[in-house]
Amino acid sequence: MFQRRRLPWPVEPAFTLPMSNPLRLGILGSGKGSNMVAIADAISRGDVPARIVTVISDVESAGILDHARSRGFPAQFIAPGKFRTKLDEDAERAYIDALKAAEVDLVVLAGFMRILKGEFLRLFEQRVINIHPSLLPAFPGLAAWKQALDYGVKFAGCTVHYVDQGVDTGPIIAQTAVPVVDGDTATTLHERIQLAERSLYPRVVAAMARDQIKVSGRSTAGLP
């Protein structure tokens, strides 16, 4: 079961947070931040018993930072280091330290274009989730909507999953199917998938905040 807990540093055995405590979210993103906005709006409506306590981007000019600051969330750019697709060791430590300082319970990836590995995932085991624009395990990696369209599938969609050491390989928490219609382009299909993402992601975060998600191996259950 997903347990709400403050992560001690270094990691110690888990303990459950009182249900009166909102889940503390750290959101990582590289782009416009539409999923962060969807989660923030759902929190404001009272649909998600959580707080966004920090927003971090690997892109200094990312729109997600502007959205976060306009809503009064602590937001910062942390340089990713020398690699193009992952954080280097110094950057990884800086991200860990920032999330630690914010006492984050759950790390939410919202268009974060860096692969997380090693120490980061060890410290946040089953505490990192991502949303991917396909019905995993189909079409992992970049531009999944274009992969799906090029393959000729009749349904695309989006998947919320735990992050593990692979690329888009962690246990699946929830999925939404999006039909491919005649005349779809990569752009139109992607737009409809993004609409589905903005509905699904807040629902998953809400379920996790209420301790409703149960995990057994690769199987998960509990989304209302």
Phi, psi and omega in degrees: 000142172290123181250132177282123183205152165282133179277113175289160183229113001290173186294135175236177178304148185291151167220151188270138176284148171301144184296342179285345182273123176291146177296134182264116186258135167249121185251128178248132180208158181242351189234223188290329177089026183295325178287326173298317178298318179299318179293317179299318179295320178294323175296316181298325179285349183087012181277338184233114181281071184213168175230139171271112187256345174198146174232128184231140177229150174268002179238118188298327183263013185298138179298333181300327179290321177296316178298318181296313182294324180294338178261001177083015178276142172301128185219140180207152171266130172236119183301138185279348181096202194275347184266155183273330188242358179214170175277140173280177188298317180294319179294317179303317179295321179296319177294316179300315181297320180293319179291323176297315181298328180274359180054051183286137175268322185223131177263122183248116178272123182234080184073034179274118191263036176233136176284131178262140186222180164039242188299321180303309183287334175293316181290331181245042182303127184053033177231015178232125177235157182219156170243131185238138186277053171201170174271085180303148012277006178287139170058059171287170174087199189282152175049050184298325179297322178289321175303314182296315181296316180296329181284337179090023180291159177267341177226129168253205178154201180217156185224131168261129184216158170290150179264128175236196187287346179271186177256108179060039184244358184289164180306137183278131179264315182199154179219152172230129178273143178234116181296144170269126184250159178304135179087358179301142167249171176302324181291312183293321178295317179299320180299319180288325175296319179297323175299317178295321178300316185290344172271316186287316188299313177300325178297319180293315179299320178298316180297322178291322179295334179263011179061036183265345184273124177249138182237131175222103185064239177265359182265139176230156178205162173122354179285124180298000000 
